[in-house]
Amino acid sequence: MTKKISYKIVGKYIKDLIFSIPNAKTFFLLSKDIKNYKINIDIKSNQIEKKIIEIQTSISLNPSENKSEKINTKIIFATIIEILDEKIEKEEIKKIILINVPTEIYAELRKIFISLFENSGFKNIKISENVDFEKLYNLRRVQ
């Protein structure tokens, strides 16, 4: 049995973008300090209309220890979807928001994020090519 497509993406855009390097010292330290930063991914959603939902997938880089001078990076990538199935279950909508859409747009979001670093002189930014959003969803449900 093939699963029927229950949504479609009707639009995608960068909703917010922060890319701030406070000074030259931070810039020079970043290339050796980058391993002390960790990637954070967050997903939020807003219902726009009855069958229209905006999903905001954000990716940011945060230092693992508190530093006074640090880079500040965050992209909020908005994806607008239309729910096509009239009788869709609430749990299915949750999976679309937290698994399907982020999985679908992650490569594009990652490419934009890496491009910002590369265009700022950092060539060795390593950001996972794939994120298992289903695994993250299941881990969140267990907690």
N, C-alpha and C positions, 0 to 999 in steps of 0.2 A: 504494500500500500504506500503510495507516494504521499508525502505530506503536502497539503495545500498551502500555498503562500498566503499568509494572513496579514501582510503589511507591505507597503512600498515606501521607499525613500523619495520624498518630493523636493528636498532641498538640503544643502550642506553649506556651512560657512564657518569662518573663524569668528567666533563671538567676542573673544577677548584675547589679547596677546600681551604678555609682559616679558620683556627680555632686557634685563638691566645688569650691567657690570659697573659697579660703583666707581672704580678707579683702575689705574694701570697696575698697581700692585696686585689687586685681586685678579686681574686678567692674567698676569704672569704666574701667579700661584695656582691658578685654576688648572693648568695642564697637569701639574703633579697632584693637585688636590682633588681632581675629578673623581677619583676612586672613593673618596670620603662623602660623596653625594649619593643620594638614592632617588630612584624614580618613584613618583607617586602617581597613581591613576585613580581618578574619581569619576563617578557617573551620577548625574542628577537628571530628573525629568520634570517637565511641566506639561500639563494638558492645556492645549491652546483652544481647541474646540472639541466637540463630542468625539470625533474620530481622528483628531490631529494631535500629535504629541511631539514636543521638542525634547530631544535627548542631548544633554551636554556632557561630553566626554572630555575630561581635562587630564593633561599630563604636565607634571612639574618636576623639577629637580631640586632637592632640598639637601642641605648639609646634614650628615649624621650627627655631628656635634655642633653645639651652638657657637657660631662665629660672629664676631662683630662686623666683619666685612665679608659679604658673601654675594654670589650672583643671585639674582631673583628671576626665575624663568617659569612661565606657566602659559599654556595654550588651552583655551576652552573652545572646543570644536562642537558646533551645534549641528545636529542632524534632525530634520523635520520628517516625521513619518506619518503616513495615513494608514489607519487600521482598516483592512478590507473586509474582515469577517465580522458580521453583525453579532454573532453568538459566541464571540471569543471569551474564553475564561480569563479571569483576573491573573491567575498564575501564568498563563501563556503570555499575557501582556508584559508581566514582570520579566520573563525570559527574553522577550524581544528587546526590552529596554536594557537589560543588564548583560545579555549574552550576544544575541544576534547582531544588533546594530553596532555595538563596540567592536565585535569581531570583523564586521564588514568594513568599518571605516578606519581601523587601527593602522593599517599600512600607510594610508594617506596622512594621518595625523603624525605618525612616526617620521615620515619623510619630511614634513614641514618642520618638525622639531629639530631634526638632525641638520637640515638645511640652514636654520638659524645659527647653529653652532659653527658649521662649516664656513658660512659667510662671515663669521666673526673671527675666523682664524683658528678654530679648533677642528682638527681633522680626525682625531681618534675618539670620537664620542661613540660609545658602545651602548646601544639601547636594544633590548631584546626584539628580534624580528617578529616574534609571535608572543601573544599573551593568551593564556588559556582562560578566557572569561567564564567558561562553564565551570571550571575548577574553582575559580574565585567565588562564583555564585554559590556553588555547593558548600564551600568552606564557610561563607557568610551565613548560610542557612543553618549550619550546625551550631554556630556560636550562639 
